[in-house]
Structures are given as structure tokens and as C-alpha cells.
């Protein structure tokens, strides 16, 4: 079963900043910004999926 999340409302006490990044910008950010290890692993697993299409949403 696949679910779609239309809106996220991060808790400002836990998240300092959030936005959707196009995949190239996310790849660059992964090299420059601090990320939790499982966030990096989740992206690596997503990027390795066969037949996937990159999602381009633009910056918020």
C-alpha cells in the first residue's frame, strides 16, 4: 500500500528549517549539511531503486 502526504507541519522545536529540494540540490546538500545517518541511508536506498523517476518539486 502506498500513501501520499500532502502537507507536513514540522514542530519548530525539533526542525529548524524545511523545504522540498530538487534532487540535484538534495544531493549537494547531503555533501554539505549535517543529516542524521538514517536520512542519508533512506535517500541512498531511494536513489538505488530500479526504474524510479526523480521528483522535481522546486524550492519552498
C-alpha positions in Angstrom: 0.0 0.0 0.0 1.3 3.4 -0.9 0.3 6.6 0.9 0.8 10.2 -0.1 1.5 13.0 2.3 0.1 16.3 1.1 1.3 18.6 3.8 3.9 18.4 6.5 3.9 20.6 9.6 7.2 20.2 11.4 7.4 21.0 15.0 9.6 24.2 15.2 11.1 22.9 18.5 12.6 20.0 16.5 13.1 21.2 13.0 15.0 24.5 12.3 14.3 24.6 8.6 12.4 22.5 6.0 11.7 22.7 2.3 11.4 20.4 -0.7 14.6 20.3 -2.8 15.0 19.2 -6.3 17.1 16.0 -6.4 20.4 17.7 -7.6 20.1 20.3 -4.8 19.4 17.5 -2.2 22.5 15.5 -3.4 24.6 18.7 -3.0 23.1 19.3 0.5 23.9 15.8 1.6 27.6 16.6 1.0 27.5 19.9 2.8 24.8 19.9 5.6 24.5 17.7 8.7 22.0 14.9 8.2 21.1 12.1 10.5 22.6 8.8 9.3 19.3 7.1 8.6 18.3 10.1 6.4 21.3 9.6 4.3 20.6 5.8 4.1 17.0 6.4 3.2 18.0 8.6 0.3 20.6 6.2 -0.9 18.0 3.4 -0.9 15.6 5.6 -2.8 18.2 6.6 -5.3 19.1 2.9 -5.9 15.5 1.9 -6.8 15.3 0.4 -10.3 13.1 2.4 -12.7 12.4 5.3 -10.4 11.9 8.8 -11.7 13.4 11.8 -9.9 10.8 14.0 -8.3 11.2 17.7 -9.0 9.2 19.9 -6.7 11.2 23.1 -6.6 12.3 25.1 -3.6 9.8 26.3 -1.0 
